[in-house]
Amino acid sequence: MRVAVVGGGCVGLTVAGDLADRGAAVALYERDELGSGATGRAAGICYDAFAGSVDAAVAARALDRYREWDLLTPCPYVWAAREDGDATAIRQQVREMQAHGRDVTELSPEALAERYPHLDTSTVTAAGVANAAGTLDPDAVVTELAARARSAGVTILTETPATLADPKTVETSDGRERFDAVVVAGGSAAKPLVADVGVSLALKTYRAQALVTTPVDAGLPSFYDATEEFYWRPKGERIIVGNGAHAADPDDWTADADPEFVESALAKFDEATTLSPAVARSWAGLCTATPDRDPLVGHVADGLYVAAGWQGHGLMRAPALGEFLAERVLDADPTLSVPLGPRVDPTRFDGDESFDPLGDPTADW
Ligand SMILES: Cc1cc2nc3c(=O)[nH]c(=O)nc-3n(C[C@H](O)[C@H](O)[C@H](O)COP(=O)(O)OP(=O)(O)OC[C@H]3O[C@@H](n4cnc5c(N)ncnc54)[C@H](O)[C@@H]3O)c2cc1C
């Protein structure tokens, strides 16, 4: 089977490698450099703290593969609440995650403070910790996935923008090429790419921001503040702090972080810890959203497949959902034993839905 993959981020590279591993002849088209989209801008948090059985199974598979590829740096992921309502939700989530076999525990504010003395837990009402979580270096992920894909026989074409002439025909400046199947993993460009062949995706774009601090060397976990809605993760002696998300036009956005985001993210970090680092670098990137916050992964037209709509969690899910899509394209038995297909089926929406791309973050996977 000859398959084209459009998009050289973590998702396209995973799909391409998994297709080739299973015997397909694969060409991957990347308009710029590999990882130049959202993938290269990700903070790199990776965890299995999901309360639903399907989500937990997807996360477990993704973590296993990242471990197998030696890309995951172990780092517990703590999520904490500062209000009573959020605290109840965290306790409930921990129980559900445990029921799905996840290595997750609830920590009292006192236990949290003892474990991480640089955290200010004075206003924390409840916290959970995912002990099997870790962090990823996006550049290392791209390098490894590309090496894996190439050694499986994938032809990777960078600096090669592609469009679709029809659902199975890819057009570049070198001409047209017909395939048995085409997978569009074009991130925020997925919607316009498939619109050219009459497919309407329920996909919106938003801009997320992050910064990396000067060194603090304080032994912190990765952390999500469910009340303040921001996160951080250690990166060596530094900390990546993120959020600052807002709806954005994919054709009109800036890759530099806003000064207001930098100021408020540093202030929130100062308040949540005993530390006051400065900012070393900051940036922004585009994420994709769907009406129900689940991704669009599957078949959309004759021979045409998509993988998009990660709601800011694409890097951590790529190894599991990229593999799932490769198996779908080849009609092979799925590695994941959970009923994922209907949940992520792109055709569950008409494509003309009106929705808030940022919705309710607590309703995430
Ligand atoms: C600030 C920030 C922090 C984040 N933090 C995390 C995190 O901690 N954990 C996590 O799991 N996720 C995180 N994410 C989300 C994550 O980065 C994305 O979900 C993930 O990278 C999506 O991967 P992708 O391969 O689908 O898309 P992309 O990485 O965007 O790749 C799409 C590729 O397609 C290419 N392309 C587009 N159009 C064409 C065309 N016409 N022809 C050829 N190529 C084309 C683009 O150049 C791009 O390289 C974060 C995102 C941002 C912005």
The ligand as a MOL file (V3000), in Angstrom:
LIG
                    3D

  0  0  0     0  0            999 V3000
M  V30 BEGIN CTAB
M  V30 COUNTS 53 58 0 0 0
M  V30 BEGIN ATOM
M  V30 1 C 2.9830 26.4130 24.0520 0
M  V30 2 C 2.5230 24.9750 23.8370 0
M  V30 3 C 2.7300 24.0390 24.8430 0
M  V30 4 C 2.3170 22.7040 24.6580 0
M  V30 5 N 2.6040 21.8030 25.6200 0
M  V30 6 C 2.2490 20.4970 25.4390 0
M  V30 7 C 2.5860 19.5210 26.4090 0
M  V30 8 O 3.2010 19.8390 27.4420 0
M  V30 9 N 2.1960 18.2330 26.1860 0
M  V30 10 C 1.5120 17.8650 25.0670 0
M  V30 11 O 1.1580 16.6960 24.9330 0
M  V30 12 N 1.2000 18.7760 24.1130 0
M  V30 13 C 1.5440 20.0650 24.2780 0
M  V30 14 N 1.2310 21.0000 23.3210 0
M  V30 15 C 0.4250 20.5650 22.1700 0
M  V30 16 C 1.2840 19.8470 21.1410 0
M  V30 17 O 2.3650 20.6610 20.7720 0
M  V30 18 C 0.4430 19.5100 19.9110 0
M  V30 19 O -0.7800 18.9070 20.3010 0
M  V30 20 C 1.1900 18.5470 18.9830 0
M  V30 21 O 2.4900 19.0050 18.7380 0
M  V30 22 C 0.4330 18.3790 17.6800 0
M  V30 23 O 1.2540 17.6590 16.7960 0
M  V30 24 P 0.8970 17.5680 15.2650 0
M  V30 25 O 1.9310 16.6950 14.6540 0
M  V30 26 O -0.5400 17.1940 15.1180 0
M  V30 27 O 0.9690 19.0600 14.7320 0
M  V30 28 P 2.2090 19.9910 14.3750 0
M  V30 29 O 3.3650 19.7660 15.2710 0
M  V30 30 O 1.6820 21.3720 14.2690 0
M  V30 31 O 2.6540 19.4650 12.9580 0
M  V30 32 C 1.9540 19.7620 11.7830 0
M  V30 33 C 2.9980 19.9020 10.6980 0
M  V30 34 O 2.3430 19.9990 9.4460 0
M  V30 35 C 3.1000 20.8570 8.6400 0
M  V30 36 N 2.2340 21.3170 7.5500 0
M  V30 37 C 1.1490 22.1350 7.6400 0
M  V30 38 N 0.6310 22.3400 6.4250 0
M  V30 39 C 1.3760 21.6500 5.5440 0
M  V30 40 C 1.3550 21.4760 4.1460 0
M  V30 41 N 0.4340 22.0950 3.3830 0
M  V30 42 N 2.2750 20.6820 3.5610 0
M  V30 43 C 3.2170 20.0540 4.3030 0
M  V30 44 N 3.3110 20.2060 5.6460 0
M  V30 45 C 2.4030 20.9800 6.2490 0
M  V30 46 C 3.5090 21.9650 9.5960 0
M  V30 47 O 4.6250 22.6940 9.1040 0
M  V30 48 C 3.8240 21.1720 10.8470 0
M  V30 49 O 5.1970 20.8200 10.9530 0
M  V30 50 C 1.6510 22.3230 23.4570 0
M  V30 51 C 1.4650 23.2750 22.4450 0
M  V30 52 C 1.9120 24.5850 22.6140 0
M  V30 53 C 1.7110 25.5620 21.5010 0
M  V30 END ATOM
M  V30 BEGIN BOND
M  V30 1 1 1 2
M  V30 2 1 2 3
M  V30 3 2 2 52
M  V30 4 2 3 4
M  V30 5 1 4 5
M  V30 6 1 4 50
M  V30 7 2 5 6
M  V30 8 1 6 7
M  V30 9 1 6 13
M  V30 10 2 7 8
M  V30 11 1 7 9
M  V30 12 1 9 10
M  V30 13 2 10 11
M  V30 14 1 10 12
M  V30 15 2 12 13
M  V30 16 1 13 14
M  V30 17 1 14 15
M  V30 18 1 14 50
M  V30 19 1 15 16
M  V30 20 1 16 17
M  V30 21 1 16 18
M  V30 22 1 18 19
M  V30 23 1 18 20
M  V30 24 1 20 21
M  V30 25 1 20 22
M  V30 26 1 22 23
M  V30 27 1 23 24
M  V30 28 2 24 25
M  V30 29 1 24 26
M  V30 30 1 24 27
M  V30 31 1 27 28
M  V30 32 2 28 29
M  V30 33 1 28 30
M  V30 34 1 28 31
M  V30 35 1 31 32
M  V30 36 1 32 33
M  V30 37 1 33 34
M  V30 38 1 33 48
M  V30 39 1 34 35
M  V30 40 1 35 36
M  V30 41 1 35 46
M  V30 42 1 36 37
M  V30 43 1 36 45
M  V30 44 2 37 38
M  V30 45 1 38 39
M  V30 46 1 39 40
M  V30 47 2 39 45
M  V30 48 1 40 41
M  V30 49 2 40 42
M  V30 50 1 42 43
M  V30 51 2 43 44
M  V30 52 1 44 45
M  V30 53 1 46 47
M  V30 54 1 46 48
M  V30 55 1 48 49
M  V30 56 2 50 51
M  V30 57 1 51 52
M  V30 58 1 52 53
M  V30 END BOND
M  V30 END CTAB
M  END
